Amino acid sequence: MREETNMGDERPVTKLNVSTTKDEEEILAANGYQLINSDLNEGTGKNRVFLWYKKECGLKPVTRIQFSFSEQMKSGLADAGYELVDKDLNAGAGGDFIFLWYFYGSTESDIPIMNLEVTKDAEEEPALLKDGWERLGCDLNRKVGGKYIYLWVKREKPSYICEITATVDFSCDRYMFEQGFTRVDEDTNRDAGGNYVFFWYRRTTDKSKALTALNVSTSPQEQAKLQASGFNMVVADLSVGAGGKYIHAWYRKERRESQIQAMVLLINPDAWKEYQKAGISFVEKKSE
């Protein structure tokens, strides 16, 4: 069961907030916030946690939303001017401390967010992707157990991914955010040890700038094959510090009908099956 914003209200989202107690719910409602009626702690048996939003005339629209689940993830967001909602989305449930951040941007990649939606079942995800929704990377029940819960955004105009990259530490975070990049808030080294490694992407409304294919290499032979096929390599090793193979992402931009509108990093095994069943392009690689 998914829950979404009021689709009939065509104004952009202008503020976000979070409640972790009944008293906070009443205060936010009294202050004109609208509730997304989906408990972000569902399946944990702990505090009810809800996301709230406002759509106000004449105010700047929210254009990017990020999450932090470690202290190191916070400084780049704060330095780049993101607004912190200082409420733990895993309140009372253990697991990672997860915080929501949002931004009012003006780069080409900052396209106003019109609607929000929360999903709790993998089978809901393919239809949203096909309808132009963008899934944000962080599982809002991260390291708790319970359901895999994701926040989705719908933007004012159709948009496409025009650039991807990856980072293996936090030193460039502020710069990346200032250049209009969105971080995929899930570590590609999750549970493998090694560095925190994150994908990043930039969006555009210009179809001609869109990427048209993505892939991943786990061997020199695969690297050579992708290079010969016109792919460009993302330099960062996606498994740095974890031992094992060098893993690299690759992208291609060519004139064709299909442009990439979204990319997601899947950690839920059920989602792998649902995406394949729905015919969504899918890169499956394992590092051994």
Secondary structure, DSSP 8 states (H G I E B T S, - for coil): --EE--TT--S---EEEEE-SHHHHHHHHHTT-EEE---TTTTTTS---EEEEE--TTS----EEEEESSTHHHHHHHHTT-EEE-S-TTTTT-S---EEEEE---STT---EEEEEEE-SGGGHHHHHHTT-EE-S--TTTTT-S---EEEEEESS--EEEEEEEESSSTTHHHHHHTT-EE--S-TTTTT-S---EEEEEEES-GGG---EEEEE-SHHHHHHHHHTT-EE--S-TTTTS-S---EEEEE--SSS-----------HHHHHHHHHTT---------
